[in-house]
Amino acid sequence: MGLGRGARIVPQRPLAVLAYGSLLYAPGPGLSSLVVGREPCRTPFPVEYGRASRRWGGGPVLVPHPRGGPVDGALLLLADGVELGVAVDALAEREGLTDPRGVLQVEMPGDRLVLAASLPRNLPAPDMTPEALARRAVRSAAAGERNGVAYLRGAVAAGVRTPVTDAYAAAVCDAAGAPDLEEAERLLALARPPGIGRTHGLG
């Protein structure tokens, strides 16, 4: 059925992806090819280290969580002409989602249609203390270069700080006997079994 007289096609709104974790510093080749810029922003929902991620060796990663707080992130601005379906598929692939329905629209000020991946939290409250998070992150370092300590270091370097970040980072450094996260990561890498390299995935 064709369009009636006087009808017009409504143009698609420009697209952006909300980044507040590893997307900030490692969006991956598929998504990176669509990004033409970024704008600093604050997440419109609270964020905390509330998920143990297989793709980070079982280490803690950031997800929307009521125990957290809004954090500094960025809108990854997608090129004009990128179709919504292409953007959704690229983000779903980057985040390891098997179903693109895991990509949601986030309401934010401005004229852009903002997408974000919806990764569920899976850590109970007792596992979200700084000490428990640090133990999990240190254990994950045995899995390879992509581990909870590396994730935490990247998030801190990108300026992402949740209510638990400082105490969590201090607990990791104490556990590794290091003065900072970079040195903690280096020392834990030295203790890694030979032949262990990168874990698969980006999200």
N, C-alpha and C positions, 0 to 999 in steps of 0.2 A: 504494500500500500504506500503510495507516494505522499509527499508533503502537500498540504493544501495551499491554496493561494495565500500569500501574506505570511506563511510560516517561515521561520528561520531556524537554522541550527544553532543551538546554544554552545558556545565555545567551552572547552574544558578549562577549568581553573588551573593555574600553574601549580606544579607539584613540589613538595619538599618531604624529606625524611627527617624525623626527629631522632637525634643521636645524643646519647648520654653515657654510653659505655664504650666498648671497643670500637664501635662505629665511628667514634670521633677521630681515632688515630689509625684505624685499619679497616676502612670500608670494604676492601676487597676489590678485585679487578672488575667484576661484573657491575657492581653498583657504581664504582668510581667512574666508569665510562659514561655514566649518565649525569654526573654531578658537575655543575659549572660554577658553583660558589657556595658560600656558607654564611650564615648569620648567627651570632651568639643569641642564646635564648635561655630562659629558665623553664625547667620542665613544669607542666601544669598539674602534675601529680607527684606524690612523694615516692622516693626511690631509695632502695637499700640493698645490701648484699644478702639477698634472700633466696638465691637459687644455687644449687650445686650443679655445675655444668659438665657434662660428659666431654664436651668439646674443648674444655679447659682442664682436662685431667681430673675432673671432679672438684675443681676449685670453685670458690664462691664468685658469683657474678651479680651485676646490678639488674634489678627488675623493679617494676612498680610494687610498692609495699607500704602498708599503712604505718609501719614502725619507723619509716624513714622520713625524708623531707625532700622538698624540691631542690634540685641541683642545677648547676650551670652546665648547659649543653650547647647544642648548635642545631640549626636547621640546615640540612644539606639540600641545596637548591638544585632541582633537576632542570635540565635543558628544556627550552620550549619545544613542543612537539613530541616529547616523551609521553606515550599513551599510559593511561592509568594501569592497564593490565600488565604492561611491560615493567612498570615501576614496582607493582605488587610482586610479580614473579621474581624480580631481581632481589628485592628485600627478603622475600621468603627463602630464596636460595642462600643468600648471605647468612641468614640466621638459622639455617638448618631446619626450617619448617617444612614438613611434608605436605601441608595443606595451606594454600594461600589465604584461606579464611583466618589464619593466624595473624594476618596483617590488618590492622584496624586504622580507622580515621580518628585523628585526635583534634579536638576543637581548640584552636589557638587564634589569637588576634591576627588580622591581616587577611589578604585575599587568597592565600595559598591553601590548597588542600594538603594537609599534613598527614603523613603515614607513619606508623610505628609498629614494630613487631610486638606481639603479645606473647611473651614467654612466661609460663606460670612459675610462681614461687613454690619451692618444695622443701625449704628448711624450716623446721619447727622452731619456736622461740628459743628453746635452750641451746640450739645450734647456731644462734645468731649473736651470741656474746662475742666480744673481741677475741677472747682466748680460744673459743671454739672455732671461730672463723680462721684464726691463725693456724690452729692445728690442721684444719682441712686444707688450707692453702699450702702449708709446708709439705704435707703428704702428697699433694698433687704435683709438686715439683719433680717427683720421681717419674712422672709420665712423659716428660719432655719439655721443650722450650715453651710450649703453650700451657701455662699452669696458672693457678690462682695468684701466686706472687707476681708473676709477669702481668697479669690482668690488673691487679691492684696498683702496681707501679705505673702502668700506662694510664689508668684512670686518674691517679693523683697528679701525674705530669700534665694531664689535660685539664686540670683544674676542677675535677669532679670530686666534691666532698659531701658525704652524707653525715648524719649524726654520729655514726660509729667509725668513720674512716680513720681519724687520728689514733684512736685507741687500738683499732685493728692493725694499723700499720706498725704501731709501737710493739704490739704483741708479736707480730711476724719478725721484726728486727730482734727482739729479745730471744725468740725461739731459735733464730739462726745465728745469734751472737754477732750481729752486724750493726753498724752505726746508722745505716739507711737501707732503703728498699733495694737500691741498685746493688749494693754489696751483699745483701741477703740473697738476692737472686743469683749472684755470682757464686757464693759459697754453696748454695743448694745445688747449683749445676755441677760443681766439682764432686758432690756426693752422689750424683746420678749414676746409675749402672751404665757401663759402656754399651754403646749401640742404640741407646734411646735417643730419638730425635724429636721431630715435630709430631704433634698429634693432629689428626685431620680436622678440618672445618675452621670456620672463622668466628662463629657466633658464641 
